[in-house]
Amino acid sequence: MLALAVLTTGPASARDPLSSIDWLSQEAVNAVNPDEPPVVQSASPPDIAVMPLDRLSKDPVGLLPSDVTGLPHNIWSASNEQDIVALIRADRRIRADRRDSLPAIVAFVKVLMQARADPPLGAGPDGALFLARVDRLVELGAVEQAKSLIELATPDTPPVFQRWFDLSLLTGTEDAACRVMNARPDLSPTYAARVFCLARGGQWPVAVLSLNTHRVLGDITLSEADMLARFLDPELFEGAPPLAAPSNVTPLTFRLFEAFGEPLITRGLPLAFAHADLRGNNAWKAQLEAAERLARHGAVPENVLQNFYTARRPAASGGIWDRAAAIIRLDAAISAGDPQAVSQHLPAAWDAMKQARTEVPFAKLYSAALQNMELHGEADDIANRAGLLSEQYRTVAESLAAAGDRFDPFLIAIALGRPQDVPTSAPRALAIQAAFAGAPAPVELQNLVANGKTGEAMLRAITLFNEGFAGEARSLTDALALFLLLDLDDVARRTSLELMILDRAT
């Protein structure tokens, strides 16, 4: 009977690879906990909205409403869904071949991917745009946001469940996903995942039977069988040589290797895997490296990086240890309110952040404290630059302008939205000036906006900016002009400041 049950409740075929908040709505929690009893507030029949099943789509689901994003709810509604999906995927390919984009652009992409908005034309029940948004968030390391987006939408189809299962594995919350899979075997992305979840649910005999059955049937590869066998019965393999690291690491593979005591190194794996190194069972160096990598891409809050940097005293020197030591010294000086010590340690800490490319998280952490200190020379210049990279960049610029400070007038002018007022000759600075001076956005983008295809125009502008960031100055002007046309003034100023302050030549 067990064998029959295993053979007749197989998983759905895997349609998609892993492409990957502290808050969850109550609706999302209930949706993914089928064992939770329903609760009603009255015996009156509820109002029921009826919609044909072929019109249902997860595309409108979003974590951020319009009053939070500042974006209209119809950014996608006039565009064809396939066009939007193609643009999101094209941006993924472009970024895979080039250097990292600027933090402000990455942050804006994340906002677009999390925005709650009306569905595009041709949106179907498969939720192609929804899946593309989730995948983009995962690639940017925004694992918690992607996971929460799925939970809000409910992981009740194989493609959506697969992503939820993978993200749950990376965040160590796979038990909830396994409970759903054990109750709904038709959602299983692979037979290997089904065996894993049977074991996690305490059904070890059924898991062993399922492994043996599907290994014979060829539904589970030899490599998967070896990993699952060690997971199910580790004592049987005591003294055996370690398994070779697989060439294609999936979240399940990663979790299995970790479970039987042969954890894989996340360096070189997609950014989403770095979250696994932040857990307390890893060495401090691995945690530091993962925190730096994730903070560099805005994938964890800046205080996470600070907490790992200051967790203990480095016992070695060089590389990441020197960066941690520099932050520890500066953090202590700021906490003590000692301007002289801050002036002494700030240059080394800033150099360390430049090396790690984490200047923006550093600015968010320490800018406010630095602005309240009387600093001089190099330390004062660094404090001003950090201030212009922070959330308070406009206030910092206004203070510098009012004080007649000798700090870079072009940076001050960008923050105040008037870079065209300051003479300059650098190519990137001229590109920024042209946009703020009123250079028109490309006709193609203007037409998209005129036809209500605002989100599509934004995605194309992001691609243009990344091309300009790689060396095409005209593309910078075109992208910034579109941002300004759409009243995305904050995005235009932040990206321009980062373009001029951050050393991202290579």
C-alpha positions as CSV (number, residue, x, y, z in Angstrom):
1,M,0.0,0.0,0.0
2,L,2.9,2.4,0.8
3,A,4.5,1.7,-2.5
4,L,1.2,2.3,-4.3
5,A,0.7,5.6,-2.5
6,V,4.2,6.7,-3.4
7,L,3.8,5.8,-7.1
8,T,0.3,7.4,-7.4
9,T,1.1,10.7,-5.7
10,G,4.2,11.8,-7.5
11,P,5.4,15.3,-7.8
12,A,4.6,17.8,-10.6
13,S,7.3,18.0,-13.2
14,A,9.9,20.7,-12.5
15,R,9.1,23.5,-14.8
16,D,11.4,26.2,-13.5
17,P,14.9,26.3,-11.9
18,L,15.6,28.4,-8.8
19,S,15.5,31.5,-10.8
20,S,15.1,33.5,-5.6
21,I,10.9,40.4,5.6
22,D,10.4,40.1,8.5
23,W,6.7,40.8,8.0
24,L,4.0,38.5,6.8
25,S,0.4,39.3,6.4
26,Q,-2.0,37.2,8.4
27,E,-3.7,36.1,5.2
28,A,-0.4,34.7,3.9
29,V,0.3,32.8,7.0
30,N,-3.1,31.2,7.0
31,A,-2.8,30.3,3.3
32,V,0.4,28.3,3.8
33,N,-0.7,26.5,7.0
34,P,-3.5,24.1,6.0
35,D,-3.7,22.6,9.4
36,E,-4.8,25.9,11.0
37,P,-8.5,26.0,11.8
38,P,-10.6,28.6,10.1
39,V,-11.8,31.5,12.3
40,V,-14.9,33.5,11.6
41,Q,-16.3,36.6,13.3
42,S,-20.0,36.0,12.7
43,A,-22.5,33.5,11.3
44,S,-23.5,35.8,8.5
45,P,-22.7,34.6,5.0
46,P,-19.7,36.6,3.6
47,D,-19.8,38.6,0.4
48,I,-18.4,36.5,-2.4
49,A,-16.7,37.9,-5.5
50,V,-17.0,35.6,-8.5
51,M,-14.4,35.6,-11.3
52,P,-13.8,33.1,-14.1
53,L,-10.8,30.9,-13.3
54,D,-9.1,31.6,-16.6
55,R,-8.8,35.3,-15.5
56,L,-7.2,34.7,-12.1
57,S,-3.5,35.8,-12.0
58,K,-1.0,36.4,-9.3
59,D,0.5,39.3,-11.2
60,P,-1.3,42.0,-9.2
61,V,0.1,40.7,-5.9
62,G,2.7,43.0,-4.3
63,L,4.2,43.8,-0.9
64,L,4.3,47.6,-1.5
65,P,1.2,49.6,-2.2
66,S,1.2,52.8,-4.3
67,D,1.2,55.1,-1.3
68,V,4.5,53.5,-0.2
69,T,6.2,53.2,-3.6
70,G,4.9,56.5,-5.0
71,L,4.2,54.6,-8.2
72,P,0.8,54.6,-9.9
73,H,-1.1,51.4,-9.7
74,N,-1.4,51.1,-13.5
75,I,2.4,50.9,-14.3
76,W,1.9,47.6,-16.1
77,S,-1.7,47.6,-17.2
78,A,-1.2,49.1,-20.7
79,S,1.7,46.8,-21.5
80,N,1.8,43.3,-22.9
81,E,2.8,40.8,-20.2
82,Q,5.3,39.1,-22.5
83,D,7.0,42.4,-23.2
84,I,7.4,43.1,-19.5
85,V,8.7,39.7,-18.7
86,A,11.2,39.9,-21.5
87,L,12.5,43.2,-20.3
88,I,13.0,41.8,-16.7
89,R,14.8,38.8,-18.0
90,A,16.9,40.9,-20.4
91,D,18.1,43.1,-17.5
92,R,19.1,39.9,-15.7
93,R,21.3,38.8,-18.6
94,I,22.8,42.2,-19.0
95,R,23.8,42.4,-15.3
96,A,25.2,38.8,-15.4
97,D,27.7,40.0,-18.1
98,R,28.7,43.3,-16.5
99,R,29.8,44.9,-13.2
100,D,27.3,45.4,-10.5
101,S,24.8,48.2,-10.9
102,L,24.7,51.2,-8.5
103,P,22.9,50.7,-5.2
104,A,20.2,53.2,-6.0
105,I,19.3,51.5,-9.2
106,V,19.2,48.1,-7.5
107,A,17.0,49.5,-4.8
108,F,14.6,50.9,-7.5
109,V,14.4,47.6,-9.3
110,K,13.5,45.9,-6.0
111,V,10.7,48.5,-5.5
112,L,9.3,47.8,-9.0
113,M,9.5,44.0,-8.4
114,Q,7.6,44.4,-5.1
115,A,5.0,47.0,-6.2
116,R,1.3,46.2,-6.0
117,A,-0.1,47.0,-9.4
118,D,-2.8,46.2,-11.9
119,P,-1.9,43.2,-14.1
120,P,-0.7,43.8,-17.7
121,L,-2.5,42.9,-20.9
122,G,-2.7,39.2,-21.5
123,A,-2.1,38.3,-17.9
124,G,-3.0,34.6,-17.5
125,P,-3.4,32.2,-14.6
126,D,0.2,31.2,-14.8
127,G,1.3,34.6,-13.5
128,A,4.3,35.0,-15.7
129,L,5.0,38.5,-14.5
130,F,4.7,37.5,-10.9
131,L,7.2,34.6,-11.4
132,A,9.6,37.0,-13.2
133,R,9.4,39.5,-10.4
134,V,10.1,36.8,-7.8
135,D,13.0,35.5,-9.8
136,R,14.5,39.0,-10.2
137,L,14.3,39.5,-6.4
138,V,16.0,36.2,-5.8
139,E,18.8,37.1,-8.2
140,L,19.3,40.4,-6.3
141,G,19.6,38.5,-3.0
142,A,16.2,39.7,-1.7
143,V,15.3,36.3,-0.5
144,E,13.0,37.3,2.4
145,Q,11.1,39.8,0.1
146,A,10.7,37.1,-2.6
147,K,9.5,34.6,0.0
148,S,7.0,37.0,1.5
149,L,5.7,37.9,-1.9
150,I,5.0,34.2,-2.6
151,E,3.4,33.7,0.7
152,L,1.1,36.7,0.1
153,A,0.1,35.2,-3.2
154,T,-0.2,31.7,-1.8
155,P,2.1,28.9,-3.2
156,D,-0.6,26.8,-4.6
157,T,0.7,26.0,-8.1
158,P,3.8,23.9,-8.9
159,P,5.9,26.8,-10.3
160,V,5.1,29.1,-7.4
161,F,5.5,26.3,-4.8
162,Q,8.9,25.3,-6.3
163,R,10.2,28.8,-5.7
164,W,8.8,28.9,-2.2
165,F,10.3,25.5,-1.4
166,D,13.7,26.6,-2.7
167,L,13.7,29.8,-0.7
168,S,12.5,28.0,2.4
169,L,15.6,25.7,2.1
170,L,17.9,28.7,1.9
171,T,16.4,30.4,4.9
172,G,16.1,27.2,7.0
173,T,12.3,27.3,7.1
174,E,11.7,24.2,5.0
175,D,9.5,22.5,7.6
176,A,6.5,24.7,6.7
177,A,7.0,24.0,3.0
178,C,7.4,20.3,3.6
179,R,4.1,20.2,5.6
180,V,2.4,21.7,2.6
181,M,4.1,19.3,0.2
182,N,3.3,16.2,2.3
183,A,-0.3,17.3,2.3
184,R,-0.3,18.2,-1.4
185,P,2.2,15.8,-3.2
186,D,1.1,17.2,-6.6
187,L,3.0,20.4,-5.8
188,S,6.3,18.6,-5.3
189,P,8.9,20.0,-7.8
190,T,10.9,16.7,-7.9
191,Y,10.8,13.2,-6.4
192,A,14.0,14.0,-4.5
193,A,12.2,16.9,-2.9
194,R,9.3,14.6,-2.0
195,V,11.7,12.1,-0.3
196,F,13.4,14.9,1.6
197,C,10.0,16.3,2.9
198,L,8.7,12.8,3.9
199,A,11.8,12.5,6.1
200,R,11.5,16.0,7.5
201,G,7.9,15.1,8.4
202,G,9.0,12.0,10.4
203,Q,7.9,9.5,7.8
204,W,11.3,7.8,7.5
205,P,10.1,4.4,6.3
206,V,8.0,5.9,3.6
207,A,10.9,8.2,2.6
208,V,13.3,5.2,2.3
209,L,10.7,3.2,0.3
210,S,10.1,6.2,-2.0
211,L,13.8,6.6,-2.5
212,N,14.3,3.0,-3.4
213,T,11.3,2.9,-5.7
214,H,12.0,6.0,-7.7
215,R,15.7,5.2,-7.9
216,V,14.7,1.9,-9.7
217,L,12.2,3.8,-11.9
218,G,14.9,6.3,-12.8
219,D,12.9,9.3,-11.4
220,I,15.9,10.1,-9.1
221,T,19.4,10.4,-10.4
222,L,22.3,8.4,-9.0
223,S,23.8,11.6,-7.6
224,E,20.5,12.5,-5.9
225,A,20.2,9.0,-4.5
226,D,23.7,9.2,-3.0
227,M,22.9,12.4,-1.3
228,L,19.5,11.3,0.0
229,A,20.9,8.0,1.2
230,R,23.4,9.8,3.4
231,F,20.7,12.2,4.6
232,L,18.4,9.3,5.6
233,D,21.0,7.1,7.2
234,P,24.2,9.0,7.9
235,E,25.6,6.3,10.3
236,L,25.7,3.9,7.3
237,F,28.3,6.1,5.6
238,E,30.6,6.8,8.6
239,G,34.2,6.6,7.4
240,A,33.2,6.8,3.7
241,P,35.0,9.4,1.6
242,P,33.1,12.8,1.2
243,L,30.8,13.2,-1.8
244,A,32.2,15.3,-4.6
245,A,30.6,18.7,-4.8
246,P,28.0,18.7,-7.6
247,S,28.5,20.9,-10.6
248,N,25.0,22.3,-10.4
249,V,24.1,23.3,-6.8
250,T,20.4,23.6,-6.1
251,P,18.9,24.7,-2.8
252,L,18.0,21.1,-2.0
253,T,21.5,19.9,-2.9
254,F,22.9,22.6,-0.7
255,R,20.7,21.7,2.2
256,L,21.4,18.0,1.9
257,F,25.2,18.5,2.0
258,E,24.7,20.7,5.0
259,A,22.5,18.1,6.7
260,F,25.0,15.2,6.4
261,G,27.9,17.3,7.6
262,E,29.6,18.3,4.3
263,P,28.5,21.9,3.9
264,L,29.3,23.6,0.5
265,I,31.1,26.9,0.2
266,T,28.7,29.7,-1.0
267,R,31.5,31.7,-2.6
268,G,30.8,31.4,-6.3
269,L,27.2,30.4,-5.9
270,P,24.3,32.7,-6.7
271,L,23.9,35.6,-4.2
272,A,20.8,34.0,-2.6
273,F,22.9,31.2,-1.2
274,A,24.9,33.7,0.9
275,H,22.0,34.0,3.3
276,A,22.7,30.5,4.5
277,D,26.1,31.6,5.8
278,L,24.6,34.2,8.2
279,R,23.3,31.5,10.5
280,G,24.9,31.0,13.8
281,N,26.4,27.6,13.1
282,N,28.9,29.1,10.6
283,A,32.4,30.5,11.4
284,W,32.7,34.2,11.9
285,K,34.8,34.7,8.8
286,A,32.1,33.0,6.6
287,Q,29.4,35.1,8.2
288,L,31.5,38.3,7.6
289,E,32.1,37.4,4.0
290,A,28.4,36.7,3.4
291,A,27.3,39.8,5.2
292,E,29.6,42.0,3.1
293,R,28.5,40.3,-0.1
294,L,24.8,40.7,0.7
295,A,25.2,44.3,2.0
296,R,27.1,45.2,-1.2
297,H,23.9,44.4,-3.1
298,G,21.5,45.8,-0.6
299,A,20.3,42.3,0.2
300,V,20.5,42.8,4.0
301,P,19.9,45.8,6.2
302,E,23.0,47.8,7.0
303,N,22.8,46.9,10.7
304,V,23.3,43.3,9.9
305,L,26.7,44.1,8.4
306,Q,27.5,46.3,11.5
307,N,26.5,43.5,13.9
308,F,28.8,41.0,12.2
309,Y,31.7,43.4,11.9
310,T,31.5,44.3,15.6
311,A,30.6,40.8,17.0
312,R,34.1,40.1,18.3
313,R,37.7,41.1,18.1
314,P,39.6,39.8,15.0
315,A,42.2,37.2,15.9
316,A,44.0,37.6,12.6
317,S,45.0,40.4,10.2
318,G,44.7,41.2,6.5
319,G,41.7,41.4,4.2
320,I,38.3,41.1,5.9
321,W,39.9,41.1,9.4
322,D,41.4,44.5,8.8
323,R,38.0,45.8,7.6
324,A,36.3,44.5,10.7
325,A,39.0,46.0,12.9
326,A,38.6,49.4,11.2
327,I,34.9,49.4,11.7
328,I,35.3,48.3,15.4
329,R,37.6,51.2,16.1
330,L,35.4,53.8,14.3
331,D,32.2,52.4,16.0
332,A,33.8,52.7,19.4
333,A,34.9,56.3,18.7
334,I,31.5,57.3,17.5
335,S,29.8,55.6,20.5
336,A,32.2,57.5,22.8
337,G,31.3,60.8,21.0
338,D,35.1,61.5,20.5
339,P,35.6,63.7,17.4
340,Q,39.4,63.4,17.6
341,A,39.2,59.6,17.7
342,V,36.7,59.6,14.9
343,S,38.9,61.9,12.8
344,Q,41.7,59.4,13.4
345,H,39.9,56.2,12.5
346,L,37.4,57.4,9.8
347,P,39.8,57.4,6.8
348,A,40.8,53.8,7.4
349,A,37.2,52.7,7.9
350,W,36.2,54.5,4.7
351,D,39.0,52.9,2.8
352,A,37.9,49.5,4.1
353,M,34.3,50.2,2.9
354,K,35.6,51.2,-0.5
355,Q,37.5,48.0,-0.7
356,A,34.3,46.0,0.2
357,R,32.1,48.3,-2.0
358,T,29.8,48.8,1.0
359,E,30.0,52.6,1.2
360,V,26.2,53.1,1.0
361,P,25.4,50.8,3.9
362,F,28.2,52.5,5.8
363,A,26.7,55.9,5.1
364,K,23.3,54.8,6.3
365,L,24.8,53.5,9.5
366,Y,27.1,56.4,10.5
367,S,26.2,59.5,8.5
368,A,23.9,61.0,11.1
369,A,26.4,60.7,13.8
370,L,29.2,62.1,11.6
371,Q,27.2,65.1,10.7
372,N,26.8,66.0,14.3
373,M,30.6,66.1,14.9
374,E,33.1,68.8,14.3
375,L,35.6,67.1,11.9
376,H,38.3,68.6,9.8
377,G,40.4,67.8,6.8
378,E,40.1,64.3,5.2
379,A,37.6,63.2,7.9
380,D,35.3,66.1,7.2
381,D,35.4,65.4,3.4
382,I,34.6,61.7,4.0
383,A,31.7,62.6,6.4
384,N,30.3,64.9,3.7
385,R,30.5,62.2,1.0
386,A,28.9,59.7,3.4
387,G,26.1,62.2,4.1
388,L,25.4,62.6,0.4
389,L,25.1,58.8,0.1
390,S,22.6,58.6,3.0
391,E,18.9,59.0,3.2
392,Q,19.4,62.6,4.4
393,Y,21.4,63.7,1.4
394,R,19.2,66.8,0.7
395,T,19.6,68.1,4.3
396,V,23.3,67.5,4.2
397,A,23.6,69.4,0.9
398,E,21.5,72.3,2.2
399,S,23.8,72.6,5.3
400,L,26.9,72.5,3.1
401,A,25.5,75.2,0.8
402,A,24.4,77.4,3.7
403,A,27.8,77.2,5.3
404,G,29.6,78.1,2.1
405,D,31.6,74.9,2.6
406,R,34.5,74.4,0.1
407,F,33.3,70.8,-0.4
408,D,32.7,69.7,-4.1
409,P,30.1,72.2,-5.4
410,F,28.9,69.8,-8.1
411,L,27.9,67.1,-5.7
412,I,26.0,69.7,-3.6
413,A,24.3,70.9,-6.7
414,I,23.2,67.3,-7.7
415,A,21.7,66.8,-4.2
416,L,19.8,70.0,-4.6
417,G,18.6,69.1,-8.1
418,R,20.6,71.8,-9.8
419,P,23.8,70.3,-11.2
420,Q,23.4,72.4,-14.4
421,D,24.4,75.5,-12.3
422,V,27.9,74.3,-11.7
423,P,30.6,74.3,-14.5
424,T,32.1,70.9,-15.1
425,S,34.0,69.0,-17.9
426,A,33.9,65.4,-16.8
427,P,31.9,63.2,-19.3
428,R,29.7,61.6,-16.6
429,A,29.1,65.0,-15.0
430,L,28.2,66.5,-18.4
431,A,25.7,63.6,-19.0
432,I,24.1,64.3,-15.6
433,Q,23.9,68.1,-16.3
434,A,22.2,67.5,-19.7
435,A,19.4,65.5,-18.1
436,F,18.7,68.0,-15.3
437,A,19.0,70.9,-17.8
438,G,16.0,69.6,-19.7
439,A,17.3,67.2,-22.3
440,P,14.3,65.2,-23.6
441,A,14.0,61.5,-22.9
442,P,14.3,59.3,-26.0
443,V,11.2,59.5,-28.2
444,E,10.6,55.7,-27.8
445,L,10.4,56.2,-24.0
446,Q,8.2,59.2,-24.3
447,N,5.8,57.3,-26.5
448,L,5.6,54.5,-24.0
449,V,4.7,57.0,-21.3
450,A,2.2,58.7,-23.5
451,N,0.5,55.3,-24.1
452,G,0.3,54.5,-20.4
453,K,3.2,52.0,-20.5
454,T,5.0,53.6,-17.5
455,G,6.5,50.5,-16.0
456,E,7.8,49.4,-19.3
457,A,9.5,52.8,-19.8
458,M,11.0,52.5,-16.4
459,L,12.5,49.1,-17.1
460,R,13.9,50.3,-20.4
461,A,15.4,53.4,-18.6
462,I,17.1,51.1,-16.1
463,T,18.7,49.1,-18.9
464,L,19.8,52.4,-20.5
465,F,21.3,53.6,-17.2
466,N,23.3,50.3,-16.8
467,E,24.6,50.7,-20.3
468,G,25.6,54.2,-19.6
469,F,27.2,53.1,-16.3
470,A,29.3,50.7,-18.4
471,G,30.6,53.6,-20.5
472,E,27.9,55.1,-22.8
473,A,27.4,58.7,-21.5
474,R,24.5,59.4,-23.7
475,S,22.6,56.5,-22.2
476,L,23.1,58.1,-18.8
477,T,21.4,61.3,-20.0
478,D,18.5,59.4,-21.6
479,A,17.8,57.3,-18.5
480,L,18.0,60.2,-16.1
481,A,15.8,62.3,-18.4
482,L,13.1,59.6,-18.2
483,F,13.3,59.4,-14.4
484,L,12.9,63.2,-14.2
485,L,10.0,63.1,-16.8
486,L,8.2,60.6,-14.5
487,D,8.9,62.7,-11.4
488,L,11.3,60.1,-10.0
489,D,13.5,62.9,-8.8
490,D,14.8,61.0,-5.9
491,V,16.0,58.2,-8.1
492,A,17.7,60.6,-10.5
493,R,19.5,62.4,-7.7
494,R,20.6,59.3,-5.8
495,T,21.9,57.6,-8.9
496,S,23.8,60.7,-10.0
497,L,25.4,61.1,-6.6
498,E,26.5,57.5,-6.5
499,L,27.8,57.8,-10.0
500,M,30.1,60.6,-9.0
501,I,31.0,59.5,-5.5
502,L,31.5,55.8,-5.7
503,D,34.6,54.4,-7.4
504,R,33.0,51.9,-9.8
505,A,35.3,52.3,-12.8
506,T,36.0,48.5,-12.9
